[in-house]
Amino acid sequence: MSKEPRNKYRRFSFLSDWRGIKNALGEMRGIGHPRQPKLNLDRASASVDPTFDEQWFIKTISDRVESHPDNSMEFPFAGERIFEKPLVGFVAGDDPIFAKFKEIIGPHHFAPAEIMAWQAQNNGVNPPPAGELSVVSFVLPISGKTRRENAEENQWCSERWAQTRLRGEIFSQALVRELVALLMGKGILAVSPDVTPMFRKQRYPKVGWASPWSHRHIAYAAGLGTFGKNDLLITEKGCAHRVGSFVVHRKLKPNRPRPEDIHAYCLQYQGTECLKCAKRCPVGAIDIKGHDKETCYGRVAKSLRYCNKNYHIFIYGCGLCSVNVPCEAGIPNK
């Protein structure tokens, strides 16, 4: 495609791409999100409705990913699907792993009961105990076209990847907002931390750049994958994905076993020489010791200018270490 149509499209995206700017403000400062839906107090007894079981959540999330209009690219790839069929898992709200997260990640990381107490207070109801809560986690695998296109790059992310980073995040947030609104309308208390004012990324003393709710760690807790040298989550659909989660006042049974070894699916951690992800990193942020988040962040921050100049999208991204590697699209054989 010639550059002419693209250059006419959101020519001044630093100013005109309001969705990208809004998304960045929400992610970094916790502002700009729509108001939280109100709990339907007339249907509060629905918290014990057997309709909303594990299969309901799996089917509802899968159906919405399949048919949602926001799960699609825009110019010049209009109509292409961003994400493929999702993975869905559950973890109990009182699982001891949430206490471990406060030690490993830091005390700033929410426990499910903490963020749910905020939502309960907003609606004038008593906060439910942790034992009555569950966290629903989902993995959205990135399309094969996007993975292949990004695999051809070695310095900056491809255009499809940049669109996925922006539009995919907007879709993921729209998905959880719609699910939370649906549940709240049915009288079931629910909340997704990353679409509330409580969510903001910042530097923390122990872990550097982080958020108060890690979708990747929640996904590990739900048995959906384990971590690689690049800190990405390796799942049965690979490590090229977006991850989301939300808390709900339901007792849902965990449906996937959680490996005790948090690196169980990474070849390098399991003794097989690999480090393909390290070779893919253009700034050497990955090595035998692991992932240097500050170096990685510095590179990703610079990509904002590149994506604006070349794709006219107000977004930052990279993803080079998640493609053209053995764990790109599945769990690699040892």
C-alpha positions, -999 to +999 in steps of 0.1 A: +000+000+000+013+035-009+019+059+020-006+084+006-038+070+021-021+063+054-007+098+057-042+112+052-055+090+080-053+106+115-024+128+102-020+145+135-026+115+158-008+132+187-039+154+188-066+137+168-064+100+180-086+107+210-092+070+217-055+063+220-049+094+242-079+084+264-067+049+267-032+060+277-047+083+304-068+056+318-040+031+319-014+054+334-036+077+355-069+059+361-090+087+346-114+089+317-132+056+323-170+056+322-189+055+355-192+022+372-226+005+367-250+005+396-259-027+414-296-037+408-306-039+445-340-053+435-323-084+422-296-089+449-308-124+455-295-133+421-261-138+437-272-174+442-287-178+408-274-211+393-275-197+358-243-178+363-220-209+366-186-216+351-200-227+318-220-195+315-189-174+319-169-194+294-196-194+268-205-157+273-169-145+270-162-168+240-194-157+222-186-120+227-150-124+215-164-142+184-190-116+175-182-083+192-178-055+166-149-040+185-128-071+180-117-059+146-090-039+129-095-006+112-079+010+081-059-004+063-069-038+077-106-032+083-126-062+092-097-084+103-102-101+136-079-089+164-082-119+187-089-156+183-109-179+206-101-171+242-090-192+272-110-187+304-101-197+339-112-191+375-095-186+409-112-184+443-112-150+459-096-164+491-069-184+474-037-180+494-018-169+463-032-134+466-014-130+499+018-142+481+012-115+454+014-089+481+049-103+490+062-109+455+047-080+436+042-056+466+015-046+491+000-022+465-014-052+446-051-056+453-066-087+468-100-095+452-118-086+485-101-052+486-112-040+452-147-056+457-150-037+490-145-005+470-173-015+446-196-025+475-191+008+492-200+026+460-233+008+460-241+011+497-240-027+504-219-048+528-187-060+511-188-098+506-161-120+523-132-132+501-146-168+503-177-158+484-157-142+455-141-155+424-118-140+398-125-147+362-094-145+340-093-147+302-065-148+276-071-133+241-047-149+216-035-124+189-044-134+153-019-153+132-017-125+106-006-101+133+019-125+148+035-132+114+037-096+105+054-086+137+078-116+134+092-099+102+102-068+123+134-065+143+134-030+156+098-017+160+064-032+161+044-037+129+013-018+121-011-047+128+006-051+162+003-014+170-034-015+161-038-046+184-020-028+212-046+000+210-078-014+196-072-047+214-069-030+247-100-009+240-119-041+231-107-059+262-118-031+285-151-028+266-156-066+271-151-064+309-172-033+313-201-049+294-198-081+315-196-062+348-226-041+337-246-072+328-238-088+361-245-057+382-279-054+363-287-089+374-280-080+410-245-097+411-217-075+425-188-074+401-158-052+393-128-050+369-099-031+386-084-018+353-115+002+343-118+020+377-100+051+390-082+028+414-060+015+385-029+034+376+006+024+366+036+038+383+071+029+395+071+009+428+103+004+449+104-034+446+093-042+411+097-009+391+069-002+366+038-020+377+000-017+382-021-026+413-037-055+395-016-077+373-037-096+347-008-119+339-004-129+376-041-135+379-040-157+348-012-177+363-033-180+395-062-193+374-040-220+358-039-204+323-001-203+320+034-198+334+061-171+329+090-170+305+123-152+305+106-123+289+081-121+318+053-129+294+027-156+302+031-188+282-003-204+276-016-233+255-022-206+229+013-192+233+026-159+247+013-135+220-019-123+236-037-098+258-050-108+292-080-095+312-098-103+344-126-092+368-139-101+402-174-114+408-196-122+438-199-159+428-182-191+440-168-205+408-148-237+408-113-234+394-112-253+361-075-256+354-046-270+375-020-244+384+016-255+380+037-250+412+066-239+391+059-205+378+083-211+348+071-246+340+065-239+303+096-219+295+123-240+278+152-219+292+140-222+327+135-260+323+171-266+312+168-265+274+190-238+258+167-213+240+168-176+248+151-169+215+131-141+231+164-125+242+177-126+206+145-109+194+149-079+218+164-049+200+178-034+232+191-064+251+164-062+279+163-100+282+192-122+291+200-154+311+192-135+343+157-125+331+139-093+320+152-058+327+119-039+330+135-004+329+154-010+297+122-025+282+101+004+293+126+029+278+123+012+244+085+009+245+082+046+255+102+056+224+079+035+202+051+061+208+068+085+184+074+057+159+038+045+159+025+081+155+049+089+127+045+057+107+010+044+115-007+076+128-018+058+160-013+072+195+000+041+211+032+025+222+042-012+218+068-038+209+060-075+212+090-086+193+100-110+220+066-128+218+068-138+181+092-160+161+099-178+193+091-214+203+063-203+227+047-179+203+015-199+197+016-227+223+035-245+250+068-256+234+080-292+236+110-297+259 
